[in-house]
Amino acid sequence: MGNSSGSGNASADDAAKESQKRRLQMELLILDSDLRKLTNEKTMLDAEIRKLRQDGERIRLNLDSKQGRYDLVAREISAKEEENRYLKKKLNAL
C-alpha cells in the first residue's frame, strides 16, 4: 500500500505540475500578445511624433517667412503714407 500511495502522490504532483505549466504558458502567450500590441503602438506613435515635429518645423519656417514679408510690407506702407502726406502738402502749397 505504501507503494501505491506513493505513486498516487507522484501522479498528483505530475498533474499539478502539468496544470501549472499550462497556466504559465497561457500567461506567457497573453503577455507576448500584449507586448506585441504595445510595441506596435509605440512604433505608430513614434512615426506620428516624427511627422508632427517635421510639420512643426515646416510651419515655423513658413511663419518666419510670412513674418519677414509682413515686416517688409509694413515698412513699405509707412514709406508710401509718408510720401502721400508729402505730396498732399506740396499740392496744397500750390
Rosetta blueprint (number, residue, H / E / L):
1 M L
2 G H
3 N H
4 S H
5 S H
6 G H
7 S H
8 G H
9 N H
10 A H
11 S H
12 A H
13 D H
14 D H
15 A H
16 A H
17 K H
18 E H
19 S H
20 Q H
21 K H
22 R H
23 R H
24 L H
25 Q H
26 M H
27 E H
28 L H
29 L H
30 I H
31 L H
32 D H
33 S H
34 D H
35 L H
36 R H
37 K H
38 L H
39 T H
40 N H
41 E H
42 K H
43 T H
44 M H
45 L H
46 D H
47 A H
48 E H
49 I H
50 R H
51 K H
52 L H
53 R H
54 Q H
55 D H
56 G H
57 E H
58 R H
59 I H
60 R H
61 L H
62 N H
63 L H
64 D H
65 S H
66 K H
67 Q H
68 G H
69 R H
70 Y H
71 D H
72 L H
73 V H
74 A H
75 R H
76 E H
77 I H
78 S H
79 A H
80 K H
81 E H
82 E H
83 E H
84 N H
85 R H
86 Y H
87 L H
88 K H
89 K H
90 K H
91 L H
92 N H
93 A H
94 L L
